[in-house]
Amino acid sequence: MRSSTQPKKTSQQKVKEHRERLRAQGLRPVQFWLPDVNSKEFKEEAHRESLAIANSPTEADDQAFIDSISDFDDSVDETR
């Protein structure tokens, strides 16, 4: 427990110490920037691309290829 004579740690100090503990465990921070799937622009582009694929003359072959390389576990009961 912290004595009343010691100043409280700032958020910045707490974060620094937390990161130091993680680094001591052999971890390192990594930052990922991903598309905002909730943005109007993303949704419009995803829709445009899905329509282009669905209307492609090679759609059936394309889907067969995706199915062939996908890792499906047929033993999973999908009714759960």
N, C-alpha and C positions, 0 to 999 in steps of 0.2 A: 504494500500500500504506500502511496506517495505521502510524504510528510507535508504539512501545510507550509513549511518554509521553502520547499522546492517549487520553482515556477512550473506551471502547466506546460506541457509540450504543445507546440503549434501543430497544425495539420501537416505542414510541410516537413517538420521534424519526424512525425510519425510515419509519413510516407517514405521518407529517406531511410529510416531504420528498417521499415518493412522490406524495402527493396534490397537493402544490404543483407538482410537475413535470407532472402530468396537467392541472391547472388552467391552467398556462402553455401547454399545447397546445390550449387552448380547450374542454376537457372539464369536466363538472361531475358530482358524484356524485348518483345517483338511487337511492332505496331502494324496492323493491317488496315488498309483502306478498302472498303467494299462499296459497291453500288448501293444507294439508298433505294431498297425495293419498294418503299412507300411513296417515292416521288412520282409525280404525274409523268415526267419524261421517261422514267424507267418503265412504267407500266405501258405507256404507248409504244415504246420500242420493243418490249417483250411481245406485245400483241402483234405488232407488225411482223416480227420475225416468225412467230408461230403461224401466222396466216401464210407467209411465204413458204414455210416448210410444208404445211398442210396442202397447199395448192401446187406443190412441185410435182412434175411428172415422175420423179424418182422417189416420191414419198414412201411408197411401200418398201422399196429396197433400202432406203435410208433407215426406216424404222426396224427392218429386219436386222440390219447391221448393229444398231444400238442395242436391240434385244440380245443379239449374240454375244456382245461384249459386256453386258450388264451382269452383275453378280446377284442373281435372284436365289433366295433360299425357299424352294418350293415346299419345304416341310413346315414352314411357319403357317399357323392357323390365322388367316386374316379376318376371321369372323369375330375375334376377340376385341 
